[in-house]
């Protein structure tokens, strides 16, 4: 068994036995004196740090954990991977609207929120039926049908995306919903909802790896020589998916990260950089029904931060991600080649001032590709989905299946109906 797999197994074991106050367990870089170091550690984050006198013997985190023949130090933090110090990046990093606290005079609306044709990665999309908005991370090929699809988060496509057998799951489905770029205008429709990965709740012991969804794309909005690009980033080639070993090795390299979201625009080029922080288990609140939030566990997530040439050594910047950037791709320059490493889906709002995002979270692309059954789009000739007469199949009761095959046809869960 490889050392990397031993670390994954150890984090899973620790997460299986964690308390309700634990918000993440990851393998990353240790803090010391309020600064981020380069020392590798197992990082435990909790909603609130307690004094040793307030802890039972079972709750005390050991100073070291042995994995194989190596002893790794531990680091206990408050919040979700909270650092003790954050600061603003250069002002031109915050020239996007809705963030006047950091840039009171220069806020603008990112052009990723405009109507952009041909369609490409990093643009605003919206479920036109339910008016939810987020980011289309990139275009891929759905291997089930050899057709082009847009890739985003399940929580961008639909608000309630739990497995149907989850207690108290709300009644909602996204079958046939129109997807628009950027708005709900009929003239801006680019496709329809296709499939998403249903989520398991932590209360039932569920473990998730992906917050992901696909929607069809109309041929009229795609250019095979342009649509694999990312709006706002300068590189022109077609990124492929990073391998499992490359993702496992993120902590051992200082590869530049990149991302494009509808709220914060393009990030990673210029003075402001995105960097690796850690990889491990995080706990996120998702909407179970119209009124209830429930905690969901996501394993092997990539965490990343922002920094710049002006950033104090050991600190990081606010807003590597913000609301609305959900669904954006996380890319990395791996030995001179741009590759997709993850699908961004969450962020941490700990730190001071309270409410500023400080850490971005992404589902690793090997898990996304496996569960959504997609491959990179690099300009190859593919099909387009026929959305005129989709077939439907109804299961009586509450199935936990993501998909089922009936008469040779594969049907994907799109929600629940009365």
Secondary structure, DSSP 8 states (H G I E B T S, - for coil): --HHHHHHHHHHHHHHT--TTEEEEEEEEEEETTEEEEEEEEEEEESS---GGGS-TTT---SEEEETTEEEEEEEEESSS--S-EE---GGGG-STT-TTT-TTT----GGGS--SS--BTEEEEETTT--EEEE-EEEEETTTTEEEEEE-HHHH-S--B-TTSTT----B-TT-EEESSSS-GGGEEEEEEEE--B--GGGT--B----EEEE--GGG--TTTTTSBTT----S--EE--HHHHHTGGG----EEEEETTTEEESSSS-EEEEEEEEEEEEEEE-SSS-EEEEEEEEEEEEEEE-TTS-TT-EES-SS-TT-TT-EEEEEETTEEEEEEEEEEEE--SSSTT---EEEEEEHHHHHHHHTEEE-SS---B----SS------SS----SEEEETTEEEE--B---
